[in-house]
Amino acid sequence: MAWDFASEPEFEAQLQWMRSFIDRELIPLEPILDHLPASEWLVVKRHLQDQVKAQGLWGAFLDPKLGGNGLGQLKLALMSEIIGRCMYSMAIFGVQAPDSGNMELLAHGATDTQKERWLWPNMRGEISSAFALTEPFLAGADPTVIGTTATTDGEEWVLEGHKWFITNASVADIVLVFAETNPDGRPHRHASVFVVPAGTPGMEIVRDIGTMAHPDPEYGRVGNHAEIVFRNCRIPADHLIGQPGEGFTLAQQRLGGGRIHHAMRWLGQAQRSLDIMGERAVSRTSHGKLLAQHQMVQDYVALSHMEIQAARLLTFHTAWKMDKYGAAAVRADLGMVKAHVSKVVLAVLDRTIQVCGALGYSSDLPVEAWYRSTRFGPIGDGPDELHKSVLARTLLKGYTPVEGWPSEHIPSRRPAAEAKWAELKTMAGVG
Ligand SMILES: Cc1cc2nc3c(=O)[nH]c(=O)nc-3n(C[C@H](O)[C@H](O)[C@H](O)COP(=O)(O)OP(=O)(O)OC[C@H]3O[C@@H](n4cnc5c(N)ncnc54)[C@H](O)[C@@H]3O)c2cc1C
């Protein structure tokens, strides 16, 4: 019997270290973290990152042959759940999107020289990166159609196009740009990925876009999402990652395990939200009873716990399957995890806001901000509809059409049932 829901003692000790580190060093800072002086935070952040590095837990998500510590997806899922309790921890543990995905991409596609220049410094936290795929005038859900182009001119690539929602582009040292190089290769071998260093002439960061999470973003802050225009933006030939036309395959490298980590971080947030709901429910009285004694509130608590637990198991199982059979075997599962968990976390956050009433709606509690930032979940990284559609198509491949009645049609099954009954009676010596 190979099923086991316990971690080895050594790994459990690491998880325990993570829990207490985040509880001790990061969660207490939350009320002021967004307003700390950037230069001082940079130094303190490095100090905290050094402690994570000393535990061997920094950037743990990379494949071992690419510099990571080979924990596998299941362990990373457990770690991600802890990190999700405080989203600021992502930067401290080196799993901050989009850097984490970009490192995966560079690890798979970059040459040794390119790795020296961009991957290892990114991994060490010395430089930061952004990934530019989505465009304002074409559906981001469909990367087989891209308006941004890259053409060669002598020893240079020339980029023309328009991108938006590019996380951290206004602060990143490099932007990995997804552009069409091989129109004949549509749908999956048409694009390539280029590294465009910050400040390259022709790459104009137009603005940071206001969002539900930050309606009035201050330009140039980490976590903002930029609009970028490329006009005659020239980069050297060696800034192409991989071969022309490999962009789609490389971009897929960013997404695999990332969806599991994302999902588990959301579940960490959902659990913390449920804890807020529970504490409020046992603390406040309405109509002569604690909120916790009202059955509808009990329903919110029970449903939230059931949904979180079911989503955890779904995600752990997918992580386990990925470790055992590889990324290709779990393609549809990863989409299922993403589409399912993004709904669960929002439902739990919403119930917490409800149970906390006006306080829940207010910014005196962190839940409304979590709700606003997590609302991107069903949209980002491919909308949930797309993942469900892939899942459905995968499942439907397992079915064969029948002529006439469905195979479960009861009247049609009756003759076979009677024959079986006669056979069993004979064998049992009845009648
Ligand atoms: C906070 C945030 C950060 C982001 N960061 C980045 C980043 O760093 N880099 C980057 O390149 N992009 C980024 N994005 C963009 C993100 O990847 C896109 O928003 C996402 O891929 C969806 O593309 P779209 O917004 O163009 O929506 P569209 O493609 O226009 O889709 C809109 C809606 O149409 C429906 N739909 C679309 N296709 C289908 C389908 N096949 N079946 C059924 N329904 C469908 C869905 O309801 C979908 O939500 C970010 C977005 C957000 C919100």
The ligand as an ORCA input file, in Angstrom:
! r2SCAN-3c Opt
* xyz 0 1
  C      -3.282     40.601    -12.398
  C      -2.898     40.137    -13.766
  C      -1.570     39.918    -14.063
  C      -1.186     39.506    -15.344
  N       0.142     39.376    -15.631
  C       0.511     39.074    -16.903
  C       1.900     39.034    -17.262
  O       2.787     39.223    -16.430
  N       2.218     38.775    -18.555
  C       1.265     38.565    -19.508
  O       1.632     38.334    -20.658
  N      -0.049     38.607    -19.201
  C      -0.456     38.875    -17.931
  N      -1.775     38.945    -17.613
  C      -2.764     38.748    -18.642
  C      -3.466     37.409    -18.526
  O      -2.597     36.375    -18.855
  C      -4.684     37.493    -19.456
  O      -5.573     38.402    -18.861
  C      -5.352     36.161    -19.656
  O      -4.551     35.285    -20.418
  C      -6.676     36.364    -20.414
  O      -6.478     37.118    -21.588
  P      -7.370     38.436    -21.846
  O      -7.357     39.291    -20.654
  O      -6.938     39.010    -23.141
  O      -8.840     37.884    -21.967
  P      -9.521     37.290    -23.277
  O      -8.622     36.337    -23.959
  O     -10.062     38.438    -24.065
  O     -10.706     36.476    -22.628
  C     -11.773     37.162    -21.963
  C     -12.786     36.147    -21.491
  O     -13.347     35.460    -22.622
  C     -13.660     34.130    -22.267
  N     -12.875     33.214    -23.118
  C     -11.709     33.458    -23.761
  N     -11.307     32.363    -24.440
  C     -12.219     31.403    -24.214
  C     -12.369     30.046    -24.614
  N     -11.466     29.454    -25.407
  N     -13.434     29.354    -24.172
  C     -14.372     29.951    -23.363
  N     -14.273     31.210    -22.955
  C     -13.217     31.944    -23.359
  C     -13.297     33.991    -20.780
  O     -14.420     34.297    -19.993
  C     -12.231     35.053    -20.601
  O     -12.081     35.469    -19.244
  C      -2.177     39.317    -16.341
  C      -3.530     39.521    -16.025
  C      -3.890     39.930    -14.769
  C      -5.347     40.190    -14.483
*
